[in-house]
Amino acid sequence: MLNTDRFLRRNSLSKLTLIAALMPLSLFAAPLPDRAKVDFEFELPKIDTSMYARPYVAVWIEDDKRKPVKTIQLWVGKDEWLKDLRSWWRKVGRYDRELVDAVTSATRPAGQYRFIWDGTNDEGLRLEQGTYTLHVEVVREHGIVALLNDLHKGRNSGDAWKWFIDITALLMVFFVLTGVCLLLPKKKTLRTSMQWMAFGTLLSLVIYFVAVP
């Protein structure tokens, strides 16, 4: 059985004892027939706007435990934008670099598209019979939000702007380092200042590794 689930965005362990208990069942589970295939279509609508950008698309299959088993399509302009496909990235992309390289292709224009899933997983092995869900995640930015995001990330904004924001970032690092050098002679406030700097650095690292997908 195949369910379908769509994500449209922008503006969008088991314990060892349980594994051991389920192992005998998995040994006798019947694989999907060799001829089992799912043929599906979806459409990217044409949107009339002066700032239209082709959407990023991820199409993948999950089993009844919500575990990704097969990424069928991945349309992204550059690798640095993969994280914009948040649901797919959190479940698949961040853990499997080789898979990303294997399935990534260029973004596509509006139109109808057809895909076939042959009942295999990402390794090409035939899956067991069961319930599977088809996920389609589409991300398209538009309007002032898209413009600001492009300027912030340096995409769709030209090489000159990319160099500008990179140089600005380096200047900010330079200002921080010179500020630290100015603090060193001030022995009365040096210890407190270094403590606050260490706290801010640690907090930034925690937020990055915990909250950033």
N, C-alpha and C positions, 0 to 999 in steps of 0.2 A: 504493500500500500504506500502511495506517495502523497504526502500533503504538500501544500504550497503556502509559503509565507513571504510577504513582501515588506521590505524596509525602504521607505522613500524619505530621504533626509535633506535637510538644509533649511533650512530657512534662512532631521533625525539622527572523594577518593574512596572512590569506594574504599572501604577498609579491606585489609587483607583477608579477613575471615569471610567477607561477602564475596570477594573474588574467588576464593577457594570453593565456596558453596556453589557458585555459578559455573565453574569450570566443567563439571560433568555434563551440564546441559549444552554448553557451547560445543562440546566435542561431537554431539549428535545433531546439531543444527544443520538443516539442509541449505546448501548455497543456492543463490538465485540461478535459474536456468540460463544456459548459455545464450539463448535467444531473447532473454528478457531485456527490453530497452524502453526508455521513456523519451518520447518526442514532445518537446514543448516549444512554444513561441512566446515572445513578448515584444512590445512596441515601445520605442522611445519617441515621445511626441515632439512635434516641431513647435518651437516657441518663438514667436515674433518679438524680438528685442534687439536693440543695437549692441548689447553687451552679452550676447549669448555665448556660452562656453560649453563645449561638449561634456556630458556628465561622465563621472567615474562609475564603473559598474562592477559588481562582484556577484557571481552566481555559484552557489555551492549546495551540497547535500549534507544533511545531518541525520543521524540515526535516532531511535526512540529515546536515547539517553541524552540527546542534544549535543552529541559529540560530532564534530565535523569529520566526514569521511572522504569527501571528494570536492575539490574546487574545479568547477567546469569552465568558467570564464572569468577573466580579470582584465578590465580595460582601464588603464591608468596612464596618464601622460608621462610622468616621471616617478621614480621610486620614492622620492621625498614626499609625494602626495598620497602614498598608500594609506597613511594613518587617517586620511579623511573618510575612508570606508571603515568606520569605527567598529561596527559589529563584526565584520569579517576580520579586521585587523586584530581585535582582541582575542578572537577564537582561533585564528589560523596564522595570519601573516606574521605576527611578531615572533612566532616560534619556528618557522620553517622557511629559511632564506632560499634554499634550493627549489622549493615548490614555487615560490614567488617568481624566481627567474624563469622557471619552466612554463608557467601559464600566463605571464603578463603579456599583454598586447596593447596596441595603441587604442585611444578612445575612438568612438565611431559616431557618425552623424545620426540624426533622427531617421527612424525607419523601423521596419519589422525584422526581427531576427529569430532564427530557429536553431535549437540545440538538441543534442541527443545524449542521454546518459545511458551507458551500457551496463550498469549494475556493478561496476568495479570501483575500488577505492583509489586513492592517490598513488598507490604503489602498483596499480594495475591488477590487483587480486580481486576475484569475484567475492562479493559480500554475501552474508547469510540472508535468508528470507526474513522479512520483518517490515516494520513501518519506518519510512524515511520521509523527511521533510525537505522540500526545495525552498531555498532562500534566495531572494533577489534583492540586492541592496544598490540603490541608485542615489548618487550624490551630485547635486548641481547647485552651484552658487549663483546668485544674481543680485542685481541692484547695487546699492551703496555698500552693503555688507560684502559682496563679492569684490568690489573695488578696493575696499580697505584691507580685506584679507590678502588680495594679490599684492598690494603695496607692502603689507607686513611680512609676507613670506617671500616676496621677490619673484613671484611667478606671473607669467603673462604681462610682465612690466618692462621687459627689455634689459639688455646687459648693463646699460648705464645706471639704472636704478639698483640693480643687484650689487654693483660695485659700490654704490653710494651707501647702502645699508651695511655692507660688510666693513667698509672703512669706518663708518660711524660706530659699529660694534667694537672695533679695535681701539678707537679713540676712548670709548667708555672704559674699556679695560685699562688703558693707559692712565686715565684720570684716577681710577681706583687705586692703582699701584702707587702713583705719586702721592695720593692722600695717605696711604700707609707709610710711605717714607717720611712724610711730614709729621706723623704721629710718633715716630721712633725717638726723637730727642725729648719729647714731653713725658718724662718719667712719671709724673703724678697721674696722668690720665691714660698712660699707655696700657696698663693692665686691663682697665675697664673697657677701653676701646677694642683691644684684641679679643676680649671675651664676647663682646657684642658682635664683632666681625665673625668670630668662629660660630656663634649661634646662628647668625644669618646665613652663613655658608651651609651649615648642617641642615637648617630648615629648608633651604632651597633644594638640596640634594634629596631630602626625604620626599618633598612634594614631587620632584621630578620622577623618582623611581617608583613611587606609590600611585600617584594620580595621573601621570601622563601615559596615555595608551601607546 
